[in-house]
Amino acid sequence: MISESRCPVEDGELYVRSTGEGPLLLLIAGGLGSADTFRAMTKLLAGDHTVVTYDRRGHFRSTDTSTGPVSVPKQADDAHAVLQHVGGGPASVFGTSAGALIGLDLVARYPDAASVLVAHEPPAVQLLPDALGWLDEANAQVRLAQAGDLMGAFKRFTDGIAGAALPELRAIRLPNEEDWKRLFARELAEILDYLPDLRALRRARTEIFPVAGAGSRGHYHYQPAKILALELGLPFTEMPGAHLAPQRNPAQFTEALRDLLEG
C-alpha cells in the first residue's frame, strides 16, 4: 500500500510517498530530485523496509516560494523534516549524487536522524585537487542555461556523468525543462561548492558507507567517495553499475544496497 502526503517545510511543501513494512529507509534522489527516480528500487525494498521517498523542494510535486540559491544544508533540513513527518529516526538513509551530499549534511547536523547512511557517488568536488576546474565547469553550464541554451547546458552536464551521455541527435526535446532550469539556476553551483563537514562526520554515530559504481571509474563523481572514505577512516565500497545504476540497474544495485544495510 502506497501512502502519499504533504510535508510542510520552510517556504514550501514536499510531496512524500511511503510504502512497505519494516525498518524505516529514506531514499534521497540526485538529479532533479524526483521520488520517481526510485520506483523500481522501492518495489524491491518494500518487502522488508518502510521505504520513504520525496520530491526535493521546488521540483515536480513539491513547492518552494523562496528565491535565490538553494543550499545543501537547506535541503538536508528538508530531509530531516521528512523523517519527522513519517515518524522520526533513526532511519537508514540512501542518497545518490546530490542526494548523497544531502545525506552527509543530514548526518553531520542531525546526529540522531540516521543509523546508517549509504552515500552513492557524492559530487563533493571540493575534496578533489582540481576542484576549481569542476566549479568553473559548473559555472559554464549555469551561464549557458541563463543565456537560453538549456540543451547545451544539459549536454555538458550529462557528458561528465558515466553512462548518462546522450547519442548525437539533431533535435532532442528536453523533458522537465522547468526542473532543469531550476537545477542550473539555483542548485548546481551550491551542490558542487559544498564541502562535507569531515569533523562532524568523524564524530557521528551513524554508520557511513561511501560508495561508487564500478562503471564510474575514471569519472569525477567516482573519486570523492574514495577520498571521503579515506578522510573518515572508513572502507570504500564499489557498487554495480555507474552513476545512474539506481534507475538503470535496480535489481543488482538494490541487492548490493541491501547487503550494506543488513551488514
WOPE-V777804 format. One record per pair of residues at least 24 apart in sequence whose ideal C-beta (glycine too) atoms are under 10 Angstrom apart, sorted by sequence separation. I is the first residue (numbers start at 1). GAP is how many residues later the second one is. If there is no record, write none. Layout:
[[I;GAP] [I;GAP]]
This chain:
[[18;24] [19;24] [22;24] [25;24] [26;24] [27;24] [28;24] [29;24] [32;24] [33;24] [35;24] [36;24] [54;24] [57;24] [75;24] [78;24] [79;24] [82;24] [88;24] [89;24] [90;24] [91;24] [92;24] [93;24] [94;24] [95;24] [96;24] [97;24] [98;24] [100;24] [150;24] [208;24] [210;24] [211;24] [212;24] [214;24] [215;24] [219;24] [17;25] [20;25] [21;25] [22;25] [23;25] [24;25] [25;25] [26;25] [27;25] [28;25] [29;25] [31;25] [33;25] [34;25] [35;25] [36;25] [54;25] [76;25] [77;25] [80;25] [88;25] [89;25] [90;25] [91;25] [92;25] [93;25] [94;25] [95;25] [96;25] [97;25] [98;25] [209;25] [210;25] [211;25] [212;25] [213;25] [214;25] [215;25] [216;25] [217;25] [19;26] [20;26] [21;26] [22;26] [23;26] [24;26] [25;26] [26;26] [27;26] [28;26] [29;26] [30;26] [32;26] [33;26] [34;26] [35;26] [72;26] [75;26] [76;26] [79;26] [80;26] [84;26] [89;26] [90;26] [91;26] [92;26] [93;26] [94;26] [95;26] [96;26] [97;26] [134;26] [151;26] [154;26] [157;26] [208;26] [209;26] [210;26] [211;26] [212;26] [213;26] [214;26] [215;26] [216;26] [237;26] [19;27] [20;27] [21;27] [22;27] [23;27] [24;27] [25;27] [26;27] [27;27] [29;27] [32;27] [33;27] [34;27] [35;27] [52;27] [54;27] [75;27] [76;27] [79;27] [83;27] [95;27] [150;27] [153;27] [157;27] [201;27] [207;27] [209;27] [210;27] [211;27] [212;27] [213;27] [214;27] [215;27] [216;27] [18;28] [20;28] [21;28] [22;28] [23;28] [24;28] [25;28] [26;28] [28;28] [31;28] [32;28] [34;28] [54;28] [74;28] [75;28] [76;28] [77;28] [78;28] [153;28] [192;28] [196;28] [204;28] [209;28] [211;28] [213;28] [214;28] [215;28] [216;28] [20;29] [21;29] [22;29] [33;29] [53;29] [72;29] [73;29] [76;29] [77;29] [80;29] [83;29] [84;29] [151;29] [154;29] [202;29] [213;29] [215;29] [216;29] [19;30] [20;30] [21;30] [29;30] [52;30] [72;30] [75;30] [76;30] [80;30] [83;30] [150;30] [153;30] [154;30] [198;30] [201;30] [202;30] [209;30] [212;30] [213;30] [215;30] [4;31] [19;31] [20;31] [52;31] [54;31] [74;31] [75;31] [76;31] [79;31] [83;31] [150;31] [153;31] [157;31] [201;31] [202;31] [212;31] [213;31] [214;31] [18;32] [19;32] [20;32] [54;32] [72;32] [73;32] [76;32] [77;32] [80;32] [196;32] [202;32] [213;32] [18;33] [19;33] [52;33] [72;33] [73;33] [76;33] [77;33] [80;33] [198;33] [201;33] [212;33] [213;33] [215;33] [17;34] [18;34] [19;34] [52;34] [71;34] [72;34] [76;34] [79;34] [80;34] [150;34] [198;34] [215;34] [17;35] [18;35] [52;35] [73;35] [79;35] [145;35] [146;35] [153;35] [196;35] [16;36] [17;36] [18;36] [50;36] [73;36] [145;36] [196;36] [213;36] [16;37] [17;37] [50;37] [76;37] [123;37] [145;37] [15;38] [16;38] [17;38] [123;38] [145;38] [146;38] [15;39] [16;39] [52;39] [145;39] [146;39] [2;40] [14;40] [15;40] [121;40] [144;40] [145;40] [213;40] [14;41] [15;41] [50;41] [51;41] [52;41] [121;41] [142;41] [143;41] [13;42] [14;42] [15;42] [33;42] [49;42] [56;42] [141;42] [142;42] [14;43] [49;43] [51;43] [56;43] [141;43] [142;43] [145;43] [213;43] [2;44] [13;44] [14;44] [15;44] [17;44] [142;44] [1;45] [7;45] [12;45] [14;45] [15;45] [16;45] [33;45] [142;45] [211;45] [11;46] [12;46] [15;46] [16;46] [56;46] [138;46] [142;46] [211;46] [3;47] [7;47] [10;47] [11;47] [14;47] [15;47] [28;47] [45;47] [141;47] [142;47] [6;48] [9;48] [13;48] [14;48] [15;48] [28;48] [141;48] [209;48] [2;49] [3;49] [5;49] [13;49] [14;49] [45;49] [139;49] [211;49] [12;50] [13;50] [14;50] [28;50] [138;50] [139;50] [162;50] [163;50] [12;51] [13;51] [28;51] [138;51] [141;51] [162;51] [209;51] [11;52] [12;52] [13;52] [72;52] [138;52] [162;52] [163;52] [209;52] [9;53] [11;53] [12;53] [26;53] [41;53] [138;53] [139;53] [162;53] [163;53] [207;53] [9;54] [10;54] [11;54] [12;54] [26;54] [28;54] [135;54] [138;54] [139;54] [162;54] [207;54] [209;54] [6;55] [7;55] [9;55] [10;55] [11;55] [41;55] [137;55] [138;55] [161;55] [162;55] [164;55] [6;56] [10;56] [11;56] [26;56] [38;56] [162;56] [163;56] [207;56] [4;57] [6;57] [26;57] [135;57] [162;57] [38;58] [134;58] [135;58] [161;58] [162;58] [11;59] [24;59] [37;59] [134;59] [160;59] [161;59] [162;59] [26;60] [37;60] [160;60] [161;60] [162;60] [38;61] [131;61] [160;61] [24;62] [37;62] [131;62] [11;63] [24;63] [26;63] [10;64] [14;64] [18;64] [24;64] [33;64] [97;64] [131;64] [9;65] [14;65] [16;65] [24;65] [26;65] [27;65] [28;65] [29;65] [30;65] [31;65] [33;65] [123;65] [9;66] [12;66] [16;66] [24;66] [25;66] [26;66] [27;66] [28;66] [29;66] [30;66] [31;66] [32;66] [33;66] [125;66] [126;66] [10;67] [14;67] [18;67] [23;67] [24;67] [25;67] [26;67] [27;67] [28;67] [29;67] [30;67] [31;67] [124;67] [125;67] [126;67] [9;68] [10;68] [14;68] [18;68] [23;68] [24;68] [25;68] [26;68] [27;68] [28;68] [29;68] [30;68] [31;68] [123;68] [124;68] [125;68] [126;68] [127;68] [9;69] [16;69] [18;69] [23;69] [24;69] [25;69] [26;69] [27;69] [28;69] [29;69] [30;69] [33;69] [122;69] [123;69] [125;69] [126;69] [127;69] [9;70] [16;70] [28;70] [29;70] [30;70] [124;70] [125;70] [126;70] [7;71] [9;71] [10;71] [14;71] [28;71] [30;71] [123;71] [124;71] [127;71] [9;72] [27;72] [28;72] [30;72] [122;72] [124;72] [8;73] [9;73] [26;73] [28;73] [29;73] [7;74] [28;74] [122;74] [7;75] [28;75] [7;76] [9;76] [27;76] [5;77] [7;77] [8;77] [26;77] [119;77] [7;78] [28;78] [163;78] [164;78] [6;79] [7;79] [162;79] [163;79] [164;79] [5;80] [26;80] [162;80] [163;80] [164;80] [5;81] [161;81] [162;81] [163;81] [119;82] [161;82] [162;82] [163;82] [3;83] [137;83] [160;83] [161;83] [162;83] [117;84] [163;84] [164;84] [98;85] [158;85] [163;85] [124;86] [134;86] [158;86] [163;86] [26;87] [117;87] [133;87] [134;87] [26;88] [108;88] [109;88] [122;88] [28;89] [98;89] [101;89] [102;89] [105;89] [107;89] [108;89] [111;89] [117;89] [118;89] [119;89] [120;89] [121;89] [122;89] [24;90] [30;90] [98;90] [101;90] [104;90] [107;90] [108;90] [114;90] [115;90] [116;90] [117;90] [118;90] [119;90] [120;90] [121;90] [122;90] [130;90] [24;91] [25;91] [26;91] [27;91] [28;91] [30;91] [101;91] [105;91] [108;91] [109;91] [114;91] [115;91] [116;91] [117;91] [118;91] [119;91] [120;91] [121;91] [23;92] [28;92] [30;92] [98;92] [102;92] [104;92] [105;92] [108;92] [111;92] [114;92] [115;92] [116;92] [117;92] [118;92] [119;92] [120;92] [121;92] [128;92] [23;93] [25;93] [30;93] [98;93] [101;93] [104;93] [107;93] [108;93] [111;93] [112;93] [113;93] [114;93] [116;93] [117;93] [118;93] [119;93] [120;93] [130;93] [131;93] [97;94] [98;94] [101;94] [104;94] [107;94] [108;94] [110;94] [111;94] [112;94] [114;94] [129;94] [101;95] [105;95] [108;95] [109;95] [111;95] [121;95] [125;95] [128;95] [98;96] [100;96] [104;96] [105;96] [108;96] [110;96] [120;96] [125;96] [127;96] [128;96] [104;97] [107;97] [123;97] [124;97] [127;97] [107;98] [108;98] [121;98] [123;98] [125;98] [126;98] [127;98] [129;98] [107;99] [121;99] [122;99] [124;99] [125;99] [127;99] [128;99] [104;100] [106;100] [107;100] [121;100] [124;100] [127;100] [107;101] [120;101] [121;101] [123;101] [124;101] [127;101] [104;102] [121;102] [122;102] [123;102] [103;103] [121;103] [122;103] [124;103] [127;103] [104;104] [121;104] [124;104] [127;104] [103;105] [119;105] [120;105] [104;106] [119;106] [122;106] [124;107] [119;109] [100;110] [119;110] [100;111] [70;112] [75;112] [100;112] [70;113] [93;113] [92;114] [70;115] [71;115] [72;115] [75;115] [90;115] [92;115] [93;115] [94;115] [96;115] [60;116] [69;116] [70;116] [71;116] [74;116] [75;116] [90;116] [59;117] [68;117] [69;117] [70;117] [73;117] [89;117] [94;117] [96;117] [120;117] [60;118] [64;118] [68;118] [69;118] [72;118] [76;118] [121;118] [59;119] [60;119] [67;119] [69;119] [71;119] [72;119] [75;119] [118;119] [120;119] [58;120] [59;120] [66;120] [69;120] [70;120] [71;120] [72;120] [123;120] [58;121] [69;121] [70;121] [72;121] [73;121] [100;121] [118;121] [120;121] [121;121] [64;122] [68;122] [71;122] [72;122] [121;122] [56;123] [59;123] [71;123] [72;123] [101;123] [120;123] [121;123] [55;124] [58;124] [59;124] [69;124] [72;124] [73;124] [97;124] [100;124] [104;124] [121;124] [57;125] [58;125] [96;125] [100;125] [120;125] [31;126] [56;126] [120;126] [56;127] [58;128] [59;128] [100;128] [57;129] [58;129] [31;130] [57;130] [30;131] [56;131] [31;133] [120;133] [120;137] [118;138] [118;139] [34;142] [118;142] [32;143] [96;143] [118;143] [32;144] [116;144] [31;145] [34;145] [116;145] [32;146] [33;146] [97;146] [115;146] [116;146] [32;147] [96;147] [97;147] [99;147] [116;147] [31;148] [32;148] [96;148] [31;149] [33;149] [96;149] [97;149] [32;150] [33;150] [96;150] [32;151] [96;151] [31;152] [94;152] [33;154] [32;155] [96;157] [94;160] [30;161] [94;163] [92;165] [94;166] [94;167] [92;168] [93;168] [92;169] [92;170] [30;191] [41;204] [41;205] [45;205] [40;206] [41;206] [44;206] [37;207] [40;207] [43;207] [44;207] [38;208] [39;208] [40;208] [42;208] [37;209] [38;209] [40;209] [41;209] [44;209] [45;209] [49;209] [37;210] [40;210] [41;210] [44;210] [48;210] [36;211] [39;211] [40;211] [43;211] [44;211] [31;212] [38;212] [41;212] [42;212] [45;212] [49;212] [30;213] [31;213] [40;213] [41;213] [44;213] [45;213] [48;213] [30;214] [40;214] [44;214] [48;214] [30;216] [31;216] [38;216] [41;216] [45;216] [29;217] [29;218] [27;219] [27;230] [25;232] [25;233] [25;236] [23;238] [23;239]]
